C-alpha cells in the first residue's frame, strides 16, 4: 500500500519537528501570505483560522505528475499568543527589546496560545487541483512561561529561534526549563495540535 504524504505549507522548524517526531511523512512548501492580509475582528480563534486560510490560498502546489499522485492533503497553520489580562496579541518579535517586552508580560500572568489549522484534500481533475474536503479548527493552550529578567540574555543566546516565535516563547527543548505549567494541547502550544491533526487525517483516509 502506497503511503500518503502531507504537504505542509509552512517553514516553521517546530511544526516540521512535530511531524517528524510523530512519524507523519511530509513535504514542506512555501506560502506567500502575510498577516497583513487579514483583519482581527475580536475573535482570536477565527483570526488564526483566517490567517491559515490565507496561507492555503497563497500556495503554489506541485502538479500530480511531480508528486506522483492524484490526491493530496495540504496543511497550513498559524499560532498567536495573547496576554489575557491586557488583551494584547503577540506575534513574532521585531527585535530583542520587543522579545524582552513580551516575556515580561508572560511573567505577569498565564498566556494563551491559539493555533489555527487548515487541512484541505485536493483531487487532480483536468489539469488542476480541485478541493474535495476541508477541515479547519483552532486549539487553545494556556501556559505559565517565566524567564526571569536576569536570564534574558542567556535565554536568547541558547534559543535564537525565539526571535521567530509568537510571543518569543519556546516551550520545548531547552525552553522547557522556563515552562511552569500547561493547560491544553502541548503540541498545539508548539505550533501544531497533533492529536487533532492525526484524527483529521485519519477521517480523510490518510494512509500512515
LINZI-V390963 format. One record per residue. N is the residue number from 1. RES is the residue in one small letter. PSI is psi in whole degrees, 0 to 359 (* if undefined). OMEGA is omega as a letter, one per 20 degrees, with the letter a starting at -180 (* if undefined). Layout:
((N | RES | PSI | OMEGA) (N | RES | PSI | OMEGA))
This chain:
((1 | x | 128 | a) (2 | x | 124 | r) (3 | x | 149 | r) (4 | x | 161 | r) (5 | x | 129 | r) (6 | x | 133 | r) (7 | x | 119 | a) (8 | x | 114 | r) (9 | x | 65 | a) (10 | x | 144 | r) (11 | x | 9 | a) (12 | x | 122 | r) (13 | x | 327 | r) (14 | x | 316 | r) (15 | x | 320 | r) (16 | x | 320 | r) (17 | x | 318 | a) (18 | x | 317 | r) (19 | x | 319 | r) (20 | x | 316 | a) (21 | x | 327 | a) (22 | x | 2 | r) (23 | x | 23 | r) (24 | x | 114 | a) (25 | x | 141 | a) (26 | x | 161 | r) (27 | x | 129 | r) (28 | x | 130 | r) (29 | x | 158 | a) (30 | x | 132 | r) (31 | x | 163 | a) (32 | x | 28 | a) (33 | x | 157 | r) (34 | x | 158 | r) (35 | x | 346 | r) (36 | x | 343 | a) (37 | x | 357 | a) (38 | x | 159 | a) (39 | x | 128 | r) (40 | x | 123 | a) (41 | x | 21 | r) (42 | x | 347 | a) (43 | x | 107 | a) (44 | x | 322 | r) (45 | x | 314 | r) (46 | x | 326 | a) (47 | x | 313 | a) (48 | x | 327 | r) (49 | x | 319 | r) (50 | x | 319 | r) (51 | x | 317 | r) (52 | x | 323 | r) (53 | x | 319 | r) (54 | x | 321 | r) (55 | x | 316 | r) (56 | x | 315 | a) (57 | x | 338 | a) (58 | x | 355 | a) (59 | x | 143 | r) (60 | x | 108 | a) (61 | x | 144 | r) (62 | x | 158 | r) (63 | x | 167 | r) (64 | x | 322 | r) (65 | x | 319 | a) (66 | x | 326 | a) (67 | x | 341 | a) (68 | x | 30 | r) (69 | x | 153 | a) (70 | x | 5 | r) (71 | x | 132 | a) (72 | x | 157 | r) (73 | x | 131 | a) (74 | x | 136 | a) (75 | x | 134 | r) (76 | x | 157 | a) (77 | x | 160 | r) (78 | x | 144 | r) (79 | x | 139 | r) (80 | x | 156 | a) (81 | x | 138 | r) (82 | x | 139 | r) (83 | x | 100 | a) (84 | x | 326 | a) (85 | x | 323 | a) (86 | x | 344 | a) (87 | x | 1 | a) (88 | x | 137 | r) (89 | x | 129 | a) (90 | x | 120 | r) (91 | x | 211 | r) (92 | x | 138 | a) (93 | x | 149 | r) (94 | x | 328 | r) (95 | x | 184 | a) (96 | x | 325 | r) (97 | x | 320 | r) (98 | x | 321 | r) (99 | x | 319 | r) (100 | x | 321 | r) (101 | x | 315 | a) (102 | x | 317 | a) (103 | x | 333 | r) (104 | x | 320 | r) (105 | x | 319 | a) (106 | x | 333 | r) (107 | x | 340 | a) (108 | x | 340 | a) (109 | x | 166 | r) (110 | x | 144 | a) (111 | x | 149 | r) (112 | x | 125 | r) (113 | x | 124 | r) (114 | x | 125 | r) (115 | x | 122 | r) (116 | x | 138 | a) (117 | x | 146 | r) (118 | x | 113 | a) (119 | x | 120 | r) (120 | x | 142 | r) (121 | x | 125 | a) (122 | x | 146 | r) (123 | x | 137 | a) (124 | x | 118 | r) (125 | x | 125 | r) (126 | x | 43 | r) (127 | x | 8 | r) (128 | x | 158 | r) (129 | x | 129 | r) (130 | x | 130 | a) (131 | x | 125 | a) (132 | x | 309 | a) (133 | x | 158 | r) (134 | x | 153 | r) (135 | x | 132 | r) (136 | x | 145 | r) (137 | x | 167 | r) (138 | x | 142 | r) (139 | x | 127 | r) (140 | x | 142 | r) (141 | x | 130 | r) (142 | x | 130 | a) (143 | x | 147 | r) (144 | x | 112 | a) (145 | x | 111 | a) (146 | x | 109 | r) (147 | x | 112 | a) (148 | x | 151 | a) (149 | x | 322 | a) (150 | x | 357 | r) (151 | x | 4 | a) (152 | x | 313 | a) (153 | x | 318 | r) (154 | x | 317 | r) (155 | x | 311 | a) (156 | x | 324 | r) (157 | x | 321 | a) (158 | x | 331 | a) (159 | x | 69 | r) (160 | x | 337 | r) (161 | x | 348 | r) (162 | x | 334 | r) (163 | x | 349 | a) (164 | x | 15 | a) (165 | x | 138 | r) (166 | x | 128 | a) (167 | x | 0 | r) (168 | x | 17 | a) (169 | x | 137 | r) (170 | x | 111 | a) (171 | x | 355 | a) (172 | x | 172 | r) (173 | x | 225 | r) (174 | x | 328 | a) (175 | x | 339 | r) (176 | x | 342 | r) (177 | x | 336 | a) (178 | x | 4 | a) (179 | x | 108 | a) (180 | x | 318 | a) (181 | x | 158 | r) (182 | x | 133 | r) (183 | x | 117 | a) (184 | x | 205 | a) (185 | x | 116 | r) (186 | x | 315 | r) (187 | x | 327 | r) (188 | x | 323 | r) (189 | x | 337 | r) (190 | x | 350 | r) (191 | x | 355 | a) (192 | x | 110 | r) (193 | x | 99 | a) (194 | x | 324 | r) (195 | x | 313 | a) (196 | x | 322 | r) (197 | x | 315 | a) (198 | x | 321 | r) (199 | x | 318 | r) (200 | x | 317 | r) (201 | x | 318 | r) (202 | x | 317 | r) (203 | x | 329 | r) (204 | x | 359 | r) (205 | x | 21 | r) (206 | x | 131 | r) (207 | x | 104 | a) (208 | x | * | *))
